[in-house]
Amino acid sequence: METKLYIGNMSPATTEQDLRTMFTEAGTVGTVDVIMDRATGKPKGFAFVTMSSQDEAEKAITLFNAKDVNSRTLKVNISHRG
């Protein structure tokens, strides 16, 4: 069953492709959604990544939570958003 992860404290320089490449290390990535500010068109600093299984999501949390990416320490956990 797919599991959605919340990725917070992202640098504005971190792209959807950066996240897809990085999270592929943990398993199969379904979707990557970098959340953008409607008014400015700039990233809000967080994203959602869907992994293909709970095990892969847990591996991604282990690999990437508190990892420094583009001078920011990522926060990665299970999303409680649909």
The first five atom37 places (N, CA, C, CB, O) and aatype in JSON, in Angstrom:
{
  "aatype": [12, 6, 16, 11, 10, 18, 9, 7, 2, 12, 15, 14, 0, 16, 16, 6, 5, 3, 10, 1, 16, 12, 13, 16, 6, 0, 7, 16, 19, 7, 16, 19, 3, 19, 9, 12, 3, 1, 0, 16, 7, 11, 14, 11, 7, 13, 0, 13, 19, 16, 12, 15, 15, 5, 3, 6, 0, 6, 11, 0, 9, 16, 10, 13, 2, 0, 11, 3, 19, 2, 15, 1, 16, 10, 11, 19, 2, 9, 15, 8, 1, 7],
  "atom_mask": [
    [1, 1, 1, 1, 1],
    [1, 1, 1, 1, 1],
    [1, 1, 1, 1, 1],
    [1, 1, 1, 1, 1],
    [1, 1, 1, 1, 1],
    [1, 1, 1, 1, 1],
    [1, 1, 1, 1, 1],
    [1, 1, 1, 0, 1],
    [1, 1, 1, 1, 1],
    [1, 1, 1, 1, 1],
    [1, 1, 1, 1, 1],
    [1, 1, 1, 1, 1],
    [1, 1, 1, 1, 1],
    [1, 1, 1, 1, 1],
    [1, 1, 1, 1, 1],
    [1, 1, 1, 1, 1],
    [1, 1, 1, 1, 1],
    [1, 1, 1, 1, 1],
    [1, 1, 1, 1, 1],
    [1, 1, 1, 1, 1],
    [1, 1, 1, 1, 1],
    [1, 1, 1, 1, 1],
    [1, 1, 1, 1, 1],
    [1, 1, 1, 1, 1],
    [1, 1, 1, 1, 1],
    [1, 1, 1, 1, 1],
    [1, 1, 1, 0, 1],
    [1, 1, 1, 1, 1],
    [1, 1, 1, 1, 1],
    [1, 1, 1, 0, 1],
    [1, 1, 1, 1, 1],
    [1, 1, 1, 1, 1],
    [1, 1, 1, 1, 1],
    [1, 1, 1, 1, 1],
    [1, 1, 1, 1, 1],
    [1, 1, 1, 1, 1],
    [1, 1, 1, 1, 1],
    [1, 1, 1, 1, 1],
    [1, 1, 1, 1, 1],
    [1, 1, 1, 1, 1],
    [1, 1, 1, 0, 1],
    [1, 1, 1, 1, 1],
    [1, 1, 1, 1, 1],
    [1, 1, 1, 1, 1],
    [1, 1, 1, 0, 1],
    [1, 1, 1, 1, 1],
    [1, 1, 1, 1, 1],
    [1, 1, 1, 1, 1],
    [1, 1, 1, 1, 1],
    [1, 1, 1, 1, 1],
    [1, 1, 1, 1, 1],
    [1, 1, 1, 1, 1],
    [1, 1, 1, 1, 1],
    [1, 1, 1, 1, 1],
    [1, 1, 1, 1, 1],
    [1, 1, 1, 1, 1],
    [1, 1, 1, 1, 1],
    [1, 1, 1, 1, 1],
    [1, 1, 1, 1, 1],
    [1, 1, 1, 1, 1],
    [1, 1, 1, 1, 1],
    [1, 1, 1, 1, 1],
    [1, 1, 1, 1, 1],
    [1, 1, 1, 1, 1],
    [1, 1, 1, 1, 1],
    [1, 1, 1, 1, 1],
    [1, 1, 1, 1, 1],
    [1, 1, 1, 1, 1],
    [1, 1, 1, 1, 1],
    [1, 1, 1, 1, 1],
    [1, 1, 1, 1, 1],
    [1, 1, 1, 1, 1],
    [1, 1, 1, 1, 1],
    [1, 1, 1, 1, 1],
    [1, 1, 1, 1, 1],
    [1, 1, 1, 1, 1],
    [1, 1, 1, 1, 1],
    [1, 1, 1, 1, 1],
    [1, 1, 1, 1, 1],
    [1, 1, 1, 1, 1],
    [1, 1, 1, 1, 1],
    [1, 1, 1, 0, 1]
  ],
  "atom_positions": [
    [[0.84, -1.18, 0.0], [0.0, 0.0, 0.0], [0.88, 1.25, 0.0], [-0.95, 0.0, 1.22], [1.85, 1.33, 0.76]],
    [[0.55, 2.22, -0.84], [1.33, 3.45, -0.92], [1.27, 4.23, 0.39], [0.83, 4.32, -2.07], [0.26, 4.23, 1.09]],
    [[2.39, 4.88, 0.7], [2.48, 5.69, 1.9], [3.0, 7.06, 1.52], [3.38, 5.03, 2.96], [4.02, 7.19, 0.83]],
    [[2.3, 8.1, 1.98], [2.68, 9.48, 1.66], [3.55, 10.03, 2.79], [1.43, 10.37, 1.45], [3.23, 9.9, 3.97]],
    [[4.66, 10.65, 2.38], [5.57, 11.28, 3.31], [5.49, 12.79, 3.21], [7.0, 10.81, 3.07], [5.29, 13.34, 2.13]],
    [[5.65, 13.45, 4.34], [5.77, 14.9, 4.4], [7.25, 15.23, 4.49], [4.97, 15.51, 5.62], [7.96, 14.66, 5.32]],
    [[7.73, 16.13, 3.64], [9.11, 16.59, 3.68], [9.09, 18.07, 3.98], [9.87, 16.29, 2.33], [8.59, 18.86, 3.18]],
    [[9.61, 18.45, 5.12], [9.57, 19.85, 5.55], [10.96, 20.45, 5.68], [0.0, 0.0, 0.0], [11.97, 19.75, 5.6]],
    [[10.99, 21.76, 5.87], [12.2, 22.56, 6.03], [13.09, 22.48, 4.79], [12.98, 22.09, 7.26], [14.32, 22.43, 4.89]],
    [[12.45, 22.46, 3.62], [13.2, 22.38, 2.36], [13.72, 23.74, 1.94], [12.32, 21.8, 1.26], [13.09, 24.77, 2.17]],
    [[14.88, 23.73, 1.33], [15.44, 24.93, 0.71], [14.63, 25.24, -0.55], [16.96, 24.74, 0.37], [14.17, 24.32, -1.22]],
    [[14.44, 26.51, -0.88], [13.76, 26.85, -2.13], [14.51, 26.31, -3.36], [13.61, 28.36, -2.25], [13.93, 26.18, -4.43]],
    [[15.79, 25.99, -3.19], [16.6, 25.47, -4.3], [16.34, 23.99, -4.58], [18.07, 25.68, -4.0], [16.74, 23.48, -5.62]],
    [[15.67, 23.29, -3.65], [15.41, 21.85, -3.83], [14.23, 21.66, -4.77], [15.13, 21.17, -2.46], [13.15, 22.19, -4.53]],
    [[14.45, 20.91, -5.84], [13.43, 20.72, -6.87], [12.72, 19.38, -6.74], [14.04, 20.84, -8.25], [13.14, 18.5, -5.99]],
    [[11.63, 19.25, -7.49], [10.9, 17.99, -7.56], [11.83, 16.87, -8.03], [9.68, 18.12, -8.51], [11.8, 15.77, -7.48]],
    [[12.65, 17.15, -9.03], [13.58, 16.14, -9.54], [14.62, 15.76, -8.5], [14.27, 16.64, -10.81], [15.0, 14.6, -8.4]],
    [[15.1, 16.73, -7.72], [16.04, 16.43, -6.63], [15.43, 15.43, -5.66], [16.44, 17.73, -5.88], [16.07, 14.45, -5.27]],
    [[14.18, 15.69, -5.27], [13.5, 14.8, -4.33], [13.28, 13.41, -4.93], [12.16, 15.4, -3.9], [13.51, 12.4, -4.27]],
    [[12.84, 13.37, -6.19], [12.59, 12.08, -6.85], [13.88, 11.25, -6.89], [12.04, 12.3, -8.28], [13.86, 10.06, -6.58]],
    [[14.98, 11.87, -7.27], [16.26, 11.18, -7.34], [16.69, 10.68, -5.97], [17.34, 12.09, -7.94], [17.12, 9.54, -5.81]],
    [[16.57, 11.54, -4.98], [16.98, 11.19, -3.63], [16.13, 10.05, -3.05], [16.88, 12.42, -2.73], [16.68, 9.08, -2.52]],
    [[14.81, 10.17, -3.14], [13.94, 9.18, -2.51], [13.92, 7.84, -3.24], [12.53, 9.73, -2.43], [13.51, 6.83, -2.68]],
    [[14.37, 7.82, -4.49], [14.49, 6.56, -5.22], [15.5, 5.64, -4.53], [14.91, 6.82, -6.68], [15.44, 4.42, -4.69]],
    [[16.44, 6.22, -3.77], [17.39, 5.4, -3.0], [16.67, 4.51, -1.99], [18.4, 6.31, -2.28], [17.18, 3.46, -1.61]],
    [[15.49, 4.93, -1.55], [14.74, 4.17, -0.56], [13.73, 3.2, -1.18], [14.02, 5.12, 0.36], [13.22, 2.32, -0.5]],
    [[13.45, 3.37, -2.48], [12.49, 2.48, -3.13], [11.79, 3.16, -4.28], [0.0, 0.0, 0.0], [12.3, 4.12, -4.87]],
    [[10.6, 2.66, -4.6], [9.83, 3.16, -5.73], [9.04, 4.4, -5.33], [8.89, 2.08, -6.26], [8.24, 4.38, -4.4]],
    [[9.29, 5.49, -6.06], [8.6, 6.75, -5.8], [7.4, 6.85, -6.73], [9.57, 7.97, -5.99], [7.52, 6.68, -7.94]],
    [[6.24, 7.14, -6.15], [5.04, 7.35, -6.95], [4.97, 8.8, -7.39], [0.0, 0.0, 0.0], [5.34, 9.13, -8.52]],
    [[4.5, 9.67, -6.52], [4.36, 11.08, -6.85], [5.28, 11.92, -5.99], [2.91, 11.54, -6.68], [5.65, 11.54, -4.87]],
    [[5.65, 13.08, -6.53], [6.41, 14.09, -5.79], [5.69, 15.41, -6.02], [7.94, 14.17, -6.25], [5.54, 15.85, -7.16]],
    [[5.24, 16.04, -4.94], [4.53, 17.31, -5.04], [5.21, 18.36, -4.18], [3.05, 17.15, -4.61], [5.08, 18.36, -2.96]],
    [[5.95, 19.26, -4.83], [6.53, 20.41, -4.13], [5.43, 21.46, -4.06], [7.83, 20.96, -4.85], [4.88, 21.85, -5.09]],
    [[5.1, 21.91, -2.87], [4.0, 22.84, -2.68], [4.49, 24.27, -2.96], [3.43, 22.73, -1.25], [5.47, 24.74, -2.4]],
    [[3.75, 24.93, -3.86], [4.11, 26.27, -4.31], [3.14, 27.3, -3.74], [4.13, 26.34, -5.84], [1.96, 27.01, -3.54]],
    [[3.64, 28.5, -3.5], [2.81, 29.62, -3.08], [2.07, 30.16, -4.3], [3.67, 30.75, -2.4], [2.69, 30.5, -5.31]],
    [[0.76, 30.22, -4.23], [-0.04, 30.68, -5.38], [0.26, 32.12, -5.78], [-1.52, 30.54, -5.07], [0.28, 32.46, -6.96]],
    [[0.5, 32.95, -4.78], [0.71, 34.38, -5.06], [2.07, 34.66, -5.69], [0.58, 35.17, -3.77], [2.17, 35.48, -6.6]],
    [[3.11, 33.97, -5.22], [4.46, 34.28, -5.7], [4.99, 33.26, -6.7], [5.4, 34.36, -4.53], [5.92, 33.56, -7.45]],
    [[4.41, 32.05, -6.71], [4.91, 31.0, -7.59], [6.18, 30.35, -7.08], [0.0, 0.0, 0.0], [6.79, 29.55, -7.79]],
    [[6.6, 30.69, -5.87], [7.82, 30.14, -5.28], [7.47, 28.99, -4.33], [8.61, 31.23, -4.53], [6.37, 28.94, -3.79]],
    [[8.42, 28.06, -4.14], [8.17, 26.94, -3.22], [7.92, 27.43, -1.8], [9.35, 25.96, -3.23], [8.53, 28.39, -1.34]],
    [[7.0, 26.74, -1.1], [6.67, 27.09, 0.27], [7.62, 26.46, 1.29], [5.25, 26.68, 0.58], [7.6, 26.81, 2.47]],
    [[8.46, 25.53, 0.83], [9.43, 24.92, 1.75], [9.04, 23.53, 2.23], [0.0, 0.0, 0.0], [9.66, 22.98, 3.13]],
    [[7.99, 22.96, 1.61], [7.65, 21.59, 1.95], [7.09, 20.86, 0.74], [6.63, 21.55, 3.11], [6.71, 21.47, -0.26]],
    [[7.05, 19.53, 0.87], [6.59, 18.7, -0.25], [6.0, 17.41, 0.29], [7.75, 18.4, -1.24], [6.12, 17.1, 1.48]],
    [[5.37, 16.67, -0.61], [4.85, 15.34, -0.3], [5.42, 14.37, -1.31], [3.28, 15.32, -0.3], [5.42, 14.64, -2.51]],
    [[5.9, 13.23, -0.82], [6.43, 12.18, -1.67], [5.68, 10.89, -1.33], [7.99, 12.0, -1.48], [5.56, 10.53, -0.16]],
    [[5.18, 10.21, -2.35], [4.48, 8.96, -2.14], [5.41, 7.8, -2.47], [3.18, 8.89, -3.0], [5.94, 7.71, -3.59]],
    [[5.62, 6.93, -1.49], [6.43, 5.73, -1.68], [5.49, 4.55, -1.89], [7.38, 5.48, -0.45], [4.34, 4.58, -1.43]],
    [[5.96, 3.5, -2.59], [5.07, 2.41, -2.97], [4.69, 1.47, -1.81], [5.72, 1.61, -4.05], [3.75, 0.69, -1.94]],
    [[5.41, 1.54, -0.69], [5.06, 0.68, 0.45], [5.43, 1.35, 1.77], [5.77, -0.69, 0.33], [6.21, 2.31, 1.81]],
    [[4.86, 0.83, 2.84], [5.16, 1.32, 4.18], [6.64, 1.09, 4.5], [4.26, 0.62, 5.24], [7.29, 1.96, 5.09]],
    [[7.18, -0.07, 4.12], [8.59, -0.38, 4.38], [9.52, 0.63, 3.7], [8.93, -1.8, 3.92], [10.49, 1.09, 4.29]],
    [[9.21, 0.96, 2.44], [10.03, 1.94, 1.71], [9.91, 3.32, 2.34], [9.61, 1.98, 0.24], [10.89, 4.06, 2.4]],
    [[8.72, 3.67, 2.79], [8.52, 4.96, 3.45], [9.35, 5.04, 4.73], [7.02, 5.19, 3.77], [9.98, 6.06, 5.01]],
    [[9.35, 3.95, 5.51], [10.13, 3.92, 6.74], [11.63, 4.0, 6.44], [9.81, 2.65, 7.55], [12.38, 4.64, 7.18]],
    [[12.06, 3.34, 5.37], [13.47, 3.41, 4.96], [13.83, 4.85, 4.57], [13.75, 2.44, 3.78], [14.9, 5.34, 4.93]],
    [[12.92, 5.52, 3.85], [13.16, 6.91, 3.45], [13.27, 7.81, 4.67], [12.03, 7.4, 2.53], [14.12, 8.7, 4.71]],
    [[12.44, 7.59, 5.66], [12.52, 8.39, 6.89], [13.88, 8.18, 7.55], [11.38, 8.01, 7.87], [14.53, 9.14, 7.96]],
    [[14.3, 6.93, 7.65], [15.6, 6.62, 8.25], [16.75, 7.29, 7.48], [15.82, 5.11, 8.3], [17.68, 7.83, 8.09]],
    [[16.68, 7.24, 6.14], [17.74, 7.8, 5.31], [17.77, 9.32, 5.28], [17.6, 7.29, 3.91], [18.84, 9.92, 5.28]],
    [[16.59, 9.95, 5.27], [16.55, 11.38, 4.93], [16.08, 12.32, 6.03], [15.67, 11.55, 3.78], [16.29, 13.52, 5.91]],
    [[15.46, 11.82, 7.1], [15.08, 12.72, 8.18], [16.36, 13.25, 8.83], [14.17, 12.0, 9.23], [17.25, 12.47, 9.17]],
    [[16.45, 14.55, 8.99], [17.6, 15.25, 9.57], [18.81, 15.29, 8.62], [18.0, 14.59, 10.88], [19.92, 15.62, 9.04]],
    [[18.61, 14.95, 7.34], [19.69, 15.03, 6.35], [19.82, 16.47, 5.86], [19.42, 14.07, 5.15], [18.82, 17.15, 5.64]],
    [[21.06, 16.93, 5.7], [21.31, 18.27, 5.18], [21.23, 18.25, 3.66], [22.7, 18.78, 5.65], [22.0, 17.56, 2.99]],
    [[20.3, 19.03, 3.11], [20.13, 19.16, 1.67], [20.03, 20.64, 1.34], [18.87, 18.37, 1.17], [19.13, 21.33, 1.82]],
    [[20.94, 21.13, 0.52], [20.97, 22.55, 0.15], [20.97, 23.46, 1.39], [19.77, 22.9, -0.74], [20.24, 24.44, 1.44]],
    [[21.79, 23.1, 2.36], [21.98, 23.88, 3.6], [20.75, 23.94, 4.5], [22.4, 25.28, 3.26], [20.62, 24.86, 5.31]],
    [[19.85, 22.98, 4.35], [18.68, 22.88, 5.23], [18.59, 21.45, 5.77], [17.36, 23.27, 4.48], [18.89, 20.5, 5.05]],
    [[18.19, 21.31, 7.01], [18.02, 19.99, 7.62], [16.58, 19.55, 7.39], [18.36, 20.02, 9.15], [15.64, 20.12, 7.95]],
    [[16.41, 18.53, 6.55], [15.06, 18.06, 6.21], [14.37, 17.42, 7.4], [15.12, 17.07, 5.07], [15.0, 16.83, 8.27]],
    [[13.06, 17.56, 7.41], [12.19, 16.83, 8.34], [11.33, 15.92, 7.48], [11.3, 17.82, 9.24], [10.58, 16.39, 6.62]],
    [[11.43, 14.63, 7.71], [10.69, 13.66, 6.91], [9.9, 12.76, 7.84], [11.65, 12.81, 6.01], [10.46, 12.14, 8.75]],
    [[8.58, 12.69, 7.62], [7.75, 11.79, 8.41], [6.5, 11.4, 7.63], [7.37, 12.44, 9.74], [6.23, 11.94, 6.55]],
    [[5.75, 10.47, 8.17], [4.51, 10.02, 7.55], [3.54, 11.2, 7.52], [3.9, 8.78, 8.31], [3.35, 11.89, 8.52]],
    [[2.92, 11.42, 6.36], [1.94, 12.49, 6.22], [0.6, 12.05, 6.78], [1.8, 12.92, 4.74], [0.18, 10.91, 6.6]],
    [[-0.04, 12.96, 7.46], [-1.39, 12.68, 7.97], [-2.41, 13.36, 7.09], [-1.54, 13.14, 9.45], [-3.59, 13.46, 7.44]],
    [[-1.95, 13.83, 5.94], [-2.83, 14.48, 4.96], [-3.16, 13.47, 3.89], [-2.17, 15.76, 4.34], [-2.26, 12.89, 3.29]],
    [[-4.46, 13.25, 3.63], [-4.98, 12.34, 2.63], [-4.0, 11.86, 1.69], [0.0, 0.0, 0.0], [-4.33, 11.09, 0.8]]
  ]
}
